[in-house]
Amino acid sequence: MRVSIIFLILSFVPVVSSPSRAEDAFRSWSLPEAVEILTKSAWVRQETFTRVVGGVGSGIQGEKEIYSTYFVRLLSAEPVRKAYARVQLINLGYDQLPDEEKQRVDHQIAEIVDLDVSKWIIVAVSFRSNDHNRESGFDRFLERQSLETLKNRAYLSTESFPRIQLDAYYPPREASVGAKFVFPRNLEGVPVVTTDDETIVFEFDTPGNEPVLRAIFPVQNMIISGKLIL
């Protein structure tokens, strides 16, 4: 059985597979630990917009609060990829698999964890709403988009490089990962993000009447042992 998430993460960049990664600590993460990285870590932002709709049969005056929640994840950051990989391992019952099957899965998981993102910053966007029509409509919107339709709607910004344009776009193939927005890691040989930057900001002009999505990531929170993890 093929690990489905391998097809979602991206096929446009080479993979560096290393057997030495087989015993990495992420393989012992519990499901709550992996989920916490995917929802509450420095590489994830959750933005929620709400509005009240009247006359739909709920609330004191028949109103209903509609929420739209965007999950923005820096998929190029290794901890995020490891968390996705660990969730897949748990879903496959990895810890109970025979050794031969574990080796096959290990090789597949290496394609996720060791993805070569040296040239790219990858932002994944997924969406949830308590309005089914809103949620399915946004999913259809993402599925229909391309680099050409989004190049003036989605940007990455830092203090030194405002409004960096998209290099590539990949529609969602699995709801938990979402759509992939790909930006260059360097412009004219200069890193677009360094440890001297305060923030990295992802902006996305979403469809509908909601404000522009702005996910702000403090750069200092992504520095581990003096190294920027992005």
C-alpha positions as MATLAB code, in Angstrom:
seq = 'MRVSIIFLILSFVPVVSSPSRAEDAFRSWSLPEAVEILTKSAWVRQETFTRVVGGVGSGIQGEKEIYSTYFVRLLSAEPVRKAYARVQLINLGYDQLPDEEKQRVDHQIAEIVDLDVSKWIIVAVSFRSNDHNRESGFDRFLERQSLETLKNRAYLSTESFPRIQLDAYYPPREASVGAKFVFPRNLEGVPVVTTDDETIVFEFDTPGNEPVLRAIFPVQNMIISGKLIL';
ca = [
       0.000    0.000    0.000;
       1.424    3.347   -1.086;
       1.569    6.167    1.452;
      -0.871    8.626   -0.083;
       0.686   11.797    1.268;
       3.786   11.307   -0.887;
       1.784   12.392   -3.908;
       0.551   15.508   -2.152;
       3.746   17.025   -0.985;
       5.334   17.916   -4.268;
       6.852   16.113   -7.165;
       8.539   19.129   -8.698;
      11.637   19.002   -6.469;
      14.233   16.220   -6.080;
      14.288   14.008   -3.031;
      17.349   13.108   -0.999;
      16.723    9.792    0.699;
      18.901    8.692    3.597;
      18.593    5.370    5.450;
      20.291    6.986    8.453;
      17.064    8.915    9.088;
      15.200    5.690    9.915;
      15.705    6.092   13.660;
      14.856    9.801   13.804;
      12.993   10.871   16.913;
       9.847   11.839   14.990;
       9.076    8.152   14.490;
       8.297    7.893   18.197;
       6.048   10.949   18.363;
       2.554   10.309   19.640;
      -0.398   11.401   17.532;
      -1.081   14.406   19.839;
       2.569   15.478   19.520;
       2.424   15.359   15.719;
      -0.929   17.136   15.623;
       0.374   19.873   17.910;
       3.151   20.646   15.424;
       0.571   20.804   12.627;
      -1.715   23.136   14.571;
       0.224   25.121   17.188;
       3.902   25.282   16.232;
       5.965   28.225   14.979;
       5.418   27.097   11.377;
       1.630   27.168   11.526;
      -0.885   29.986   11.657;
      -4.646   29.671   12.067;
      -6.790   32.611   10.985;
     -10.547   32.665   11.610;
     -13.098   35.117   10.215;
     -16.672   35.164   11.498;
     -19.893   36.743   10.341;
     -23.490   36.545   11.509;
     -26.173   35.455    9.093;
     -29.785   36.127   10.034;
     -32.872   34.065    9.518;
     -31.370   30.603    9.420;
     -33.097   29.189   12.462;
     -30.488   29.379   15.176;
     -29.541   31.889   17.846;
     -31.778   34.187   19.883;
     -32.968   36.165   16.865;
     -32.694   33.299   14.393;
     -29.124   34.250   13.488;
     -26.169   31.964   12.991;
     -22.470   32.695   13.350;
     -20.539   31.464   10.328;
     -16.829   30.893   10.781;
     -14.162   30.469    8.126;
     -10.839   29.127    9.384;
      -7.672   29.067    7.301;
      -4.740   26.860    8.268;
      -1.472   28.177    6.844;
       1.537   25.887    7.233;
       5.141   26.280    6.127;
       5.396   22.899    4.460;
       9.030   23.466    3.552;
       9.904   23.422    7.272;
      11.187   19.990    8.217;
       9.208   19.706   11.499;
       5.954   20.117    9.567;
       6.916   17.433    7.040;
       7.960   15.134    9.866;
       4.631   15.667   11.601;
       2.715   14.777    8.439;
       4.923   11.718    8.011;
       4.344   10.594   11.590;
       0.569   10.943   11.211;
       0.780    8.709    8.139;
       2.898    6.171   10.024;
       0.347    6.050   12.827;
      -2.527    5.692   10.353;
      -0.693    2.782    8.723;
      -0.139    1.070   12.079;
       3.603    1.347   11.471;
       4.665    0.269   14.952;
       2.945   -3.099   14.469;
       4.160   -3.784   10.919;
       6.625   -6.624   10.180;
      10.232   -5.512    9.588;
      10.075   -5.998    5.822;
       6.994   -3.795    5.544;
       8.568   -1.197    7.841;
      11.574   -0.930    5.534;
       9.330   -0.284    2.549;
       7.374    2.372    4.442;
      10.633    3.889    5.748;
      11.770    4.454    2.172;
       8.481    6.097    1.264;
       8.473    8.316    4.339;
      12.011    9.461    3.494;
      10.517   10.973    0.338;
       8.504   13.281    2.589;
      11.008   14.038    5.322;
      14.053   14.445    3.067;
      12.358   16.479    0.367;
      14.888   18.882   -1.153;
      13.469   22.361   -0.486;
      16.781   24.197   -0.735;
      15.392   26.439   -3.495;
      11.805   26.798   -2.315;
       9.600   28.021    0.500;
       6.358   26.079    0.378;
       3.177   27.373    2.001;
       0.240   24.988    2.390;
      -3.274   26.385    2.832;
      -6.327   24.429    3.951;
      -9.767   25.610    5.007;
     -12.625   24.697    7.339;
     -16.058   26.230    7.882;
     -19.280   25.359    9.650;
     -21.002   26.363    6.404;
     -20.738   23.343    4.129;
     -21.433   25.384    1.001;
     -18.692   27.860    1.920;
     -16.209   25.077    2.571;
     -16.932   23.128   -0.604;
     -16.981   26.358   -2.625;
     -13.529   27.347   -1.405;
     -12.216   23.867   -2.160;
     -13.548   24.142   -5.721;
     -11.935   27.570   -6.031;
      -8.518   26.183   -5.051;
      -8.889   23.229   -7.419;
      -9.547   25.541  -10.379;
      -6.622   27.891   -9.750;
      -3.248   27.995  -11.476;
      -0.017   29.971  -11.260;
      -1.420   32.481  -13.733;
      -4.668   33.084  -11.848;
      -2.950   33.417   -8.461;
       0.217   35.337   -9.253;
      -1.518   38.615   -8.369;
      -3.449   37.175   -5.409;
      -0.787   35.450   -3.291;
       2.505   36.849   -2.006;
       5.234   36.201    0.519;
       6.841   39.206    2.195;
       9.753   40.032    4.478;
      11.281   43.337    5.504;
      13.817   43.147    2.677;
      11.623   41.519    0.032;
       8.012   42.728   -0.013;
       5.455   40.890   -2.158;
       7.544   38.025   -3.491;
       5.632   36.423   -6.356;
       4.665   32.796   -6.744;
       6.963   30.407   -8.605;
       4.475   27.528   -8.697;
       1.056   26.469   -7.459;
      -0.350   22.983   -6.782;
      -4.092   22.499   -6.118;
      -5.095   20.398   -3.094;
      -5.145   16.634   -3.420;
      -5.811   15.900    0.242;
      -7.774   18.112    2.618;
      -5.380   18.025    5.574;
      -2.465   19.354    3.499;
      -4.370   21.699    1.216;
      -3.109   23.773   -1.696;
       0.618   24.389   -2.108;
       1.977   27.863   -2.860;
       5.647   27.780   -3.860;
       7.964   30.771   -3.530;
      11.685   31.187   -4.268;
      14.012   30.859   -1.295;
      16.535   33.195   -2.951;
      16.236   36.175   -5.284;
      19.307   37.106   -7.334;
      21.382   34.939   -5.015;
      20.140   36.627   -1.837;
      18.042   34.706    0.753;
      14.561   36.195    1.009;
      14.433   35.321    4.717;
      17.304   35.594    7.202;
      17.633   35.510   10.978;
      17.718   39.307   10.904;
      14.126   39.503    9.672;
      11.338   40.003   12.180;
       8.528   38.332   10.275;
       7.622   36.446    7.150;
       4.090   37.172    5.924;
       1.880   35.155    3.587;
      -0.900   37.165    1.940;
      -3.743   35.637   -0.025;
      -6.662   37.486   -1.557;
      -9.307   34.865   -0.903;
     -12.630   34.776   -2.787;
     -15.805   36.147   -1.255;
     -16.355   39.001    1.152;
     -13.750   38.119    3.772;
     -10.628   40.228    4.423;
      -7.344   39.374    2.738;
      -5.746   36.439    4.548;
      -2.518   37.564    6.250;
      -0.579   34.900    8.107;
       2.319   36.427   10.045;
       5.157   34.161   11.178;
       7.700   35.610   13.660;
      11.088   34.569   12.296;
      12.734   34.335   15.731;
      10.325   31.545   16.673;
      11.676   29.466   13.790;
      15.324   29.668   14.845;
      16.568   26.511   16.548;
      20.149   26.310   17.828;
      21.012   29.356   15.776;
      19.612   27.885   12.542;
      16.555   29.202   10.722;
      14.177   26.300   10.090;
      11.947   27.247    7.197;
];
